[in-house]
Amino acid sequence: MLLKTNGIVFRTIKYGETSVIADIFTEEKGLHTFIAGSVRTAKARIPYGLFQPMTAVEMVCYFREEEGALNRLKELRTAEVWSRIPFEIRRGAVALFMAEICRKSIHEAEENRELFDFLLENLRWLDNTPHPVANIHLHFMLALTGFLGFQPQAEPEEDGELFFDLKEGIFQPVPPPHAHYTEPEQTAQMLALLRSPLELCHEIPLSHPERKALLNKLLQFYQLHLPGFSDVHTPGILEMVM
């Protein structure tokens, strides 16, 4: 069937001499794989630049419902033009990180408009905010867990010294009997990010070492709850440019 929908590009790989295969999270059908021919040529009908990670697109494709089907793109155009993400190295690095996290954690091949809107909201803010972007990826990872099914438990009633059990996803006043947890200082940083709206997450004071350490804990949190989530490469890029 011919499908017209919006999408967000997660990953693109070159195929053959001029084609590409792209993983695109669509507004109406969730995550699917698409092939586009003759896009890496001088006279390409679909510009190759539209296949950059986290590009928001309008698309028309020949779509098949079968699981694992490779769908062919007929038309592709920009849905929203990012004015700063492609040109500012820090914003670009955060977008690349978000794309990799999405590609490794989102697998549902069905409609999820709330998740689609969440991703667009984060990209719009990343592109438009006049504030520092150094905390956005941490806020994004914590908020995304709500869509993935392992969001940290409801906020603890008191704000005393707390540990966060990465395996169980709970806050508790004593460390768990294993090594997968955060110390009270990191737990307080997590809670601050969880309680903060996206628009204010830049106000949470984190040093570069603290940000790096918290990111490592959040990646561990994902690995413990998502089978096959490993080998994340973009944190190195983030560390280099932040």
N, C-alpha and C positions, 0 to 999 in steps of 0.2 A: 504494500500500500504506500501511497505518497503521503509523507508526514511533514507538516510544517510546525516547527517548535523553536524555542530558545534553548541555548545550551551554554555550558562553561567548559572550556577545553582543559583537561587534566594532563594529558601526555600525548606527544606526537612522535612517531618514529618514521624514518624514511623507508620507503618500500620501492624496490626496483629503481629504475633510473630517474623517474619523474614523479612518482606517486608518494602518498603518505598514508599511514594508518593512525587514526587518532581515537583516544578514549575521551568521550564527551559526556558530561553529566547533563541530561536534557530535562527540561521542565516537565514534560508530559510522560516520559518513559524511563526516567532514571538513567543509570550509567549504561552506555552501549559503545560498541566499537564501530568506527566508520572508516571507509576507504575513499580517498579522493584521488583521481587520476590527473596527470599532467599539470600539477600545481607548482612544480619546481622548474618551470620554464619561463622564458622571457615574456611570452604572450599568454600566460596562464589566465584562465577565466576566473579562478578563485585564487586570490593572493596568498602566497605562502605565509605571509606575516600573520594571517588570521589563526594560524595553528600554534601560536605561542601559548605556553601554559597560562591559565586563568584569563584568557581572552573570552569576553562575553559575546556570543554570536547569535544571529538569527539563521536558521538553517531549514533547507528543504531536502529531504532524502527519501530514497526508496527503502522502506523499513519492513523488516520481517520480525515476527513475534518469536520465532524459535530461539531457544537459549543458545548463546554463543554465536549467533548469526553475525556475519560481517555485512554491514549495511553500507550502501553507496550514497555518497553525498551528491546532490544535484546542484544545490546553490548554497552559498555561505556568504554572509555579510556581517559587518560589525553591528552588534546590538547596542553597545555602550563604548564610547571612546575613552580610554584611560589617558589622561593628560600628563600624569607624573610617574606612574608605575614603570612605563617603558624607558624613561629617561633619567630617573634618579636611582642610583645603585642600591641604596638601602631599601627603598620601596620595592624595587624589582626583586631583591633577595628575599624579602618577606613573602612576596607573591609566589616565588619559586618554591619556598618552603611550604606554603599553604597547599600548593599544587601537589607536592610529593606526599604530604600527609593525607590529603584527600584520596590520591590514587591508591595509597596503601591501606586505607581504612574504609572507604566507601565502595560497596560492591552491589548494592541493590539495583536490580534492573526493573524498577517499577516507579511510578510517580511518587515523588515526595516534594511537594511544592514548598513546604516549610523549610526543608533543608536547602532547597534551591534559593529561596529568598534569603536565608541566613548567609549563604556564601556570597551572594550579590551584595548584601548589606556590608559585609566585612571588606569586600573589594572596593566598594564605593568609598568607605571610610579611609581605607589605606591610600586611595588615590587622592582624596580631597582634604584630609585633615591637615591643619596648619601646625599641629603638635608633633612632638617626637614620636617615631613609630617603633621604638625599641622594645615595647612591651606587647605589641599587638599579636605577635605569633604565640605568646604564652596565653594570652586571653583567649585567642582563637582555639587553641588546643583544648583548654578547659571547657569552653562553651560547646565545642563539637562533641564532646563525650555525651552530652545530653541527647544527641541524635543517634549515637552509636550504641547506647544502652548501658553505659557503665559510668554515668555521671557520679561524682562524689555524693555521698549521702547528704540529706538535709543538714543545714548549718547546725553546728553544736549550740546548745543552749547557753553555755558559758564561754568566755574568751580566755580562760586560763591556759596554762601550758598544755599544748596538744600535739600528739603525733598523728600522722596520716598513714594508715595501713594501705599500701599500694595494691596489695593482693585482694583485700576485702573491700576497698574503697570507702573506708570509714575513718572518722576522726575519733581518737580515744586519748585518755589522760596518761596512759602508760605505753611504752613501746611494745609492739607485737613480738612473738617468739620467733622471728625470722629477720632477715636483713633488708626486706623490701619495705622501707618506710621513710618518711621525712622527719627530720628533727623539728622541734617546736618553732625555730626561727623560719625555716622553710614552710612549715605548715601555716604560719601566720601570713606569709607572702601568698601562698595559694588561696587562703581565705579572702585576702584583700582583692585578689584578681577575680575570684568567684562572685564577690559581692559588688564589684564595680561594673557599671555599664561600659560598653565599648568606648563610648565618647570620653570617658574619664580615666581609662586604664593607664594613660601616660603619667598620671599623677602619683602612681605607686612608686615609691623610691626603691630602685634596685640598682646595685652596682653591676659592672660587667661580669665579675666572677659570680655574683649571686644569680644573675640572669642565666648564665651558662649552667650553673649547678642545678637550678630549678628546671631548666629545659631537659637536662639529662634525666631527672626524676620523672618528668612528664612522659618522656619517651619510654622509660621503663614501665610506667603505668600503662601505656598503650600496648607494649609488648606482652604484658601479663594478661591483658584482656582481649587481644586480637590475635588469633592464630596466624602465623606467617608474617606478622608485622616486624620487619627487621631491615637492616642495611639501609638506614636513612642517610642520605649523602649531603643534603643541603644544610644541616647545622654547621658544617665547616665553612660554607660560604657566608652564612650569617655571622659567624664569629669573626671572620676576616673583615667584613664591611662595617660591622656595628662599632 
